[in-house]
Amino acid sequence: MTTMTPFHERLNEAAGKTSYRRLGKLTETHPETVRRYMQGQTPSSTYVMAFCDALGISGDWLLTGKGPKLRNEVRTHALKHADASELLNAIADTLTALTARVETMERFMQSIESRIGPMIRAMRPVDGMDPGILSSDERAPGQSTDLPAEDAIERIRGAIGGVLGEPVAQRASASAD
């Protein structure tokens, strides 16, 4: 025999008027199994996770009744209830992770530079035309037709930096020189 627990009451509250068939599709569970879960049988952990994912419900709220009901409110709730040391630790952890990502990006940029730098330096104009250079009537007055390899590398670095954010490109440039 199954009994309705506070957990099952929260499960039904979260489901609202959603049918067993619809919940079954959302959680990839047979509708009859969903019906049994919703009426008091203990659900599998897989079902609980799928249920929370499908409906955007906080697993903590569903299991314990504590905290916000909706998953997208968890961060705001945590920030409101965190003390200063918890916030500072979270900031420090985030900065550590970001520093590691920047270092990875710097290594990536250096790898790209070491691979394409020699190719760019080896490029020679074909039939007097360099495909990356504007024709004389497209250039600004006094603009040179020569493009040193370092300028080509800087243009590539700038293009990548525009996508990744200038500080990464600038730091990569500084560490590569």
C-alpha positions as CSV (number, residue, x, y, z in Angstrom):
1,M,0.0,0.0,0.0
2,T,1.3,3.5,-0.8
3,T,0.9,6.5,1.3
4,M,1.1,10.2,0.4
5,T,4.1,11.8,2.1
6,P,5.1,15.4,2.1
7,F,7.4,14.5,-0.8
8,H,4.5,13.2,-2.8
9,E,2.5,16.3,-2.0
10,R,5.4,18.4,-3.4
11,L,5.7,16.0,-6.4
12,N,2.0,16.6,-7.2
13,E,2.2,20.3,-6.6
14,A,5.1,20.6,-9.0
15,A,3.3,18.5,-11.6
16,G,0.2,20.7,-11.3
17,K,-2.4,19.7,-13.9
18,T,0.1,17.9,-16.1
19,S,-1.3,14.5,-17.2
20,Y,0.4,11.2,-16.4
21,R,0.9,10.7,-20.1
22,R,2.6,14.0,-20.6
23,L,4.8,13.4,-17.5
24,G,5.7,10.0,-18.9
25,K,6.8,11.6,-22.2
26,L,8.8,14.3,-20.4
27,T,10.6,11.8,-18.1
28,E,10.7,8.8,-20.5
29,T,8.7,6.8,-18.1
30,H,5.6,4.7,-18.7
31,P,2.4,6.6,-17.8
32,E,1.2,3.8,-15.5
33,T,4.5,4.0,-13.6
34,V,4.1,7.8,-13.4
35,R,0.6,7.3,-12.0
36,R,1.9,5.0,-9.3
37,Y,4.7,7.4,-8.4
38,M,2.3,10.4,-8.2
39,Q,-0.1,8.4,-6.0
40,G,2.4,7.5,-3.3
41,Q,4.8,4.8,-4.6
42,T,8.5,5.7,-4.0
43,P,9.9,6.9,-7.4
44,S,13.2,5.9,-8.7
45,S,16.1,8.4,-8.5
46,T,16.2,8.4,-12.3
47,Y,12.6,9.5,-12.4
48,V,13.1,12.2,-9.8
49,M,16.0,13.6,-11.7
50,A,14.1,13.5,-15.0
51,F,11.1,15.1,-13.4
52,C,13.1,17.9,-12.0
53,D,14.9,18.5,-15.3
54,A,11.7,18.4,-17.3
55,L,9.8,20.8,-15.1
56,G,12.6,23.0,-13.9
57,I,12.1,22.0,-10.3
58,S,14.8,22.3,-7.6
59,G,15.7,18.8,-6.5
60,D,16.5,20.1,-3.0
61,W,13.0,21.6,-2.7
62,L,11.3,18.4,-4.1
63,L,13.2,16.1,-1.7
64,T,13.3,18.2,1.5
65,G,10.8,21.0,1.0
66,K,13.6,23.6,1.7
67,G,14.7,26.3,-0.6
68,P,13.1,27.7,-3.7
69,K,10.7,25.5,-5.7
70,L,12.1,26.5,-9.1
71,R,15.6,25.6,-10.2
72,N,16.2,29.0,-11.8
73,E,15.6,30.7,-8.4
74,V,18.3,28.6,-6.6
75,R,21.2,30.9,-7.3
76,T,19.3,34.1,-6.2
77,H,18.2,32.3,-3.0
78,A,21.7,31.1,-2.3
79,L,23.2,34.6,-2.8
80,K,20.6,36.1,-0.5
81,H,21.3,33.6,2.3
82,A,25.1,33.3,2.0
83,D,27.5,34.9,4.4
84,A,30.4,37.0,3.4
85,S,33.0,34.3,3.7
86,E,31.0,31.9,1.5
87,L,30.7,34.6,-1.2
88,L,34.4,35.4,-1.0
89,N,35.2,31.7,-1.3
90,A,32.9,31.4,-4.3
91,I,34.6,34.5,-5.9
92,A,38.1,33.0,-5.2
93,D,37.1,29.7,-6.8
94,T,35.7,31.4,-9.8
95,L,38.8,33.5,-10.3
96,T,41.0,30.4,-10.0
97,A,38.9,28.7,-12.6
98,L,39.1,31.7,-14.9
99,T,42.8,32.0,-14.5
100,A,43.2,28.4,-15.5
101,R,41.1,29.0,-18.6
102,V,43.1,32.1,-19.5
103,E,46.3,30.1,-19.2
104,T,44.9,27.4,-21.4
105,M,43.9,30.0,-24.0
106,E,47.4,31.5,-23.9
107,R,48.9,28.1,-24.6
108,F,46.4,27.6,-27.4
109,M,47.4,31.0,-28.9
110,Q,51.1,30.2,-28.7
111,S,50.5,26.9,-30.4
112,I,48.6,28.6,-33.2
113,E,51.3,31.2,-33.6
114,S,54.0,28.6,-33.7
115,R,52.1,26.7,-36.4
116,I,51.0,29.4,-38.7
117,G,53.7,32.0,-38.1
118,P,56.3,30.2,-40.4
119,M,53.6,29.7,-43.1
120,I,52.7,33.4,-43.1
121,R,56.4,34.4,-43.1
122,A,57.0,32.1,-46.1
123,M,54.1,33.5,-48.1
124,R,55.2,35.4,-51.2
125,P,53.1,37.5,-53.5
126,V,51.8,35.5,-56.5
127,D,52.1,37.4,-59.8
128,G,52.7,40.6,-57.9
129,M,49.5,40.3,-55.9
130,D,49.1,39.4,-52.3
131,P,45.6,38.1,-51.7
132,G,45.3,39.8,-48.3
133,I,46.3,43.2,-49.6
134,L,44.0,45.9,-51.0
135,S,44.6,47.0,-54.5
136,S,46.2,50.4,-54.9
137,D,42.8,52.2,-55.5
138,E,41.3,50.6,-52.4
139,R,44.1,51.7,-50.1
140,A,44.2,54.8,-48.1
141,P,46.7,57.5,-49.4
142,G,50.2,56.6,-48.3
143,Q,49.2,53.0,-47.2
144,S,52.0,50.6,-47.9
145,T,51.5,47.5,-50.1
146,D,53.9,45.5,-47.9
147,L,52.5,43.3,-45.1
148,P,55.2,42.0,-42.8
149,A,54.5,38.6,-41.3
150,E,54.3,40.1,-37.8
151,D,51.4,42.3,-39.0
152,A,49.6,39.3,-40.4
153,I,50.0,37.5,-37.1
154,E,48.8,40.6,-35.3
155,R,45.7,40.7,-37.6
156,I,45.0,37.0,-36.8
157,R,45.6,37.6,-33.1
158,G,43.2,40.6,-33.2
159,A,40.5,38.6,-35.0
160,I,40.8,35.8,-32.4
161,G,41.0,38.4,-29.6
162,G,37.7,40.0,-30.9
163,V,36.0,36.6,-30.4
164,L,37.7,35.7,-27.1
165,G,38.0,39.1,-25.6
166,E,40.8,41.6,-25.8
167,P,42.5,40.8,-22.5
168,V,43.2,37.2,-23.5
169,A,44.7,38.3,-26.9
170,Q,46.8,41.0,-25.3
171,R,48.1,38.6,-22.6
172,A,48.8,35.9,-25.2
173,S,50.7,38.5,-27.3
174,A,52.7,39.7,-24.3
175,S,53.7,36.2,-23.2
176,A,54.6,35.1,-26.8
177,D,57.0,38.0,-27.3
